[in-house]
Amino acid sequence: MLVHLHLTPEVNWDWFIFIIAKTGMRFSEALALTPKDFDFSHQSLIVNKTWDYKGTGGFLPTKNKSSVRKIQLDWQTIIKFSELIRDLPEDKPIFVKGPVYNSTVNDRLERYCKDLGIPVISVHGLRHTHASLLLFAGVSIASVARRLGHAIDGRVGINYFHRMALFT
């Protein structure tokens, strides 16, 4: 599905879908991304805040202490985002231009899925899929938990191992 996204030279919701699929970030974490959160020299993304999309807007703390983290990115994603956000204000959210609703992104995802004839997935489902693919590839539960911003316990394995049956 990612190859069918419209990744234009300007920021749009497809870029938002792309970064969530590539990182497994929560919806509110991805909304809070600013250009300053990208560490291009270390190919990583710093997650240290969320966006209050259900309220009046503005930055909020992360869900919990474990949610503050660095996420490694592949070099292709780093290059694409370095070009995309080059001229954006450093401390302003990349994707927030007014009121935001998760239904906007979910409706877009639904259209893509239906057009491609694949099962419909939600933006939160992208997070689960990201984790499941990492586990299927042999990444440890502890590493996946850290990447997702979970405390390292059994929940990640319980939540995602049953999904791995889809890939075998």
C-alpha positions in Angstrom: 0.0 0.0 0.0 2.8 2.4 0.8 3.9 2.5 -2.9 0.4 3.8 -3.8 0.6 6.8 -1.4 0.7 10.2 -3.1 4.0 11.4 -1.6 4.1 14.9 -3.1 6.8 17.5 -2.6 4.3 19.2 -0.1 3.2 17.8 3.3 -0.1 15.9 3.0 -1.9 13.1 4.9 -0.2 10.4 2.8 3.1 11.5 4.4 1.5 11.2 7.8 0.3 7.6 6.9 3.8 6.8 5.6 5.6 7.9 8.8 3.2 6.0 11.1 3.6 2.9 8.9 7.4 3.2 9.0 7.6 3.9 12.8 4.6 2.5 14.6 4.0 5.8 16.3 0.7 6.7 17.9 -1.6 9.1 16.1 -1.1 11.9 18.6 2.7 11.4 18.6 2.9 11.7 14.8 0.7 14.8 14.9 3.2 16.4 17.3 6.2 15.9 15.0 8.2 19.0 14.2 11.2 19.3 11.9 13.3 19.6 15.1 12.4 16.0 16.0 14.3 14.6 13.1 17.9 13.8 13.8 19.2 13.4 10.2 22.8 12.7 11.1 21.8 9.7 13.3 18.9 8.6 11.1 16.4 8.8 13.9 13.2 10.5 15.1 12.8 11.8 18.6 9.4 11.2 20.2 8.9 13.4 23.2 5.4 14.9 23.0 1.9 14.4 21.7 -0.7 16.7 20.1 -4.0 17.5 21.8 -6.2 16.7 18.8 -9.2 15.9 21.0 -9.1 19.2 22.8 -8.0 22.7 21.8 -4.7 21.7 20.1 -1.2 22.2 21.4 1.6 20.0 22.6 1.1 17.6 25.5 3.4 15.1 27.3 3.7 11.6 26.0 1.4 8.8 27.2 4.0 7.6 29.7 7.7 7.7 30.5 8.4 4.8 28.2 6.9 6.7 25.3 9.8 9.2 25.2 12.2 7.5 22.8 14.3 7.6 19.6 13.1 5.6 16.6 15.7 4.6 14.0 14.7 5.3 10.4 15.9 3.8 7.2 18.0 6.1 5.0 15.4 6.4 2.3 12.8 7.7 4.8 15.4 10.1 6.2 16.2 11.5 2.8 12.6 11.9 1.9 11.7 13.8 5.1 14.8 15.9 5.0 13.6 17.3 1.6 10.0 17.5 2.7 10.5 19.5 5.8 13.6 21.5 4.8 11.8 24.9 4.7 9.3 24.3 7.5 9.4 26.2 10.9 11.5 24.1 13.2 9.2 24.1 16.3 5.8 23.9 14.5 3.9 20.6 13.9 4.5 19.3 10.4 1.1 17.8 9.8 -1.2 20.1 11.8 -2.7 23.0 9.9 -6.0 23.3 11.8 -8.4 21.0 13.6 -7.5 17.4 13.1 -9.7 14.3 13.2 -8.4 10.7 13.1 -11.4 9.9 10.9 -9.8 12.1 8.1 -6.8 9.7 8.0 -8.9 6.6 8.6 -11.2 7.5 5.7 -8.1 8.0 3.4 -6.7 4.7 4.5 -10.0 3.0 3.8 -10.2 4.4 0.3 -6.6 3.1 -0.5 -7.4 -0.3 0.9 -10.6 -0.7 -1.0 -9.0 0.6 -4.2 -6.2 -2.0 -3.7 -8.6 -4.8 -2.8 -7.0 -5.4 0.6 -8.5 -5.5 4.1 -9.3 -2.1 5.5 -6.8 -0.9 8.2 -7.1 2.0 10.5 -4.3 4.4 11.5 -4.0 2.5 14.8 -3.9 -0.7 12.8 -0.8 0.5 11.1 0.9 0.6 14.5 -0.1 -3.0 15.1 1.0 -4.1 11.7 4.4 -2.4 12.1 4.9 -4.3 15.4 3.7 -7.6 13.9 6.1 -7.3 10.9 9.0 -6.5 13.2 8.2 -9.6 15.4 7.8 -11.8 12.4 11.2 -10.6 11.1 12.8 -11.8 14.3 13.1 -8.5 16.2 13.0 -9.1 19.9 9.9 -8.3 22.0 12.0 -5.9 24.1 13.2 -4.0 21.0 9.7 -3.8 19.6 8.3 -2.6 22.9 10.9 0.2 23.1 10.3 1.2 19.5 6.5 1.5 20.2 7.0 3.3 23.5 5.7 0.5 25.7 7.1 -0.5 29.0 9.0 -3.7 28.5 6.7 -6.4 29.7 4.7 -9.2 28.2 1.9 -7.0 26.7 3.7 -6.5 23.4 4.1 -10.3 22.9 0.5 -11.0 24.0 -0.9 -8.2 21.8 1.1 -9.0 18.6 2.1 -12.7 18.5 -1.5 -13.7 17.6 -1.3 -11.4 14.6 1.8 -13.2 13.3 -0.4 -16.1 12.1 -1.5 -13.7 9.3 2.0 -13.7 7.9 2.7 -17.5 8.0 
